[in-house]
């Protein structure tokens, strides 16, 4: 379901690329769970980088279950790149 505050982002990984609407009130943990179906990378193995204005910003926090995505500089059609942890 889409809400007025949803932001369209480009989700990329080594295996896929698609556009998804992200809700800023989601936590990092919620996002990772949703991204598994898109990227095939399990939540505990995901490294997420937000690419805004050619800057790569790690999407991580000590408490991913309580840190909301709104704390990051989300912008329409920015890229969220998901890669497996090495």
Order of alpha helices (4+ residues) and beta strands (2+ residues): beta-beta-alpha-beta-beta-beta
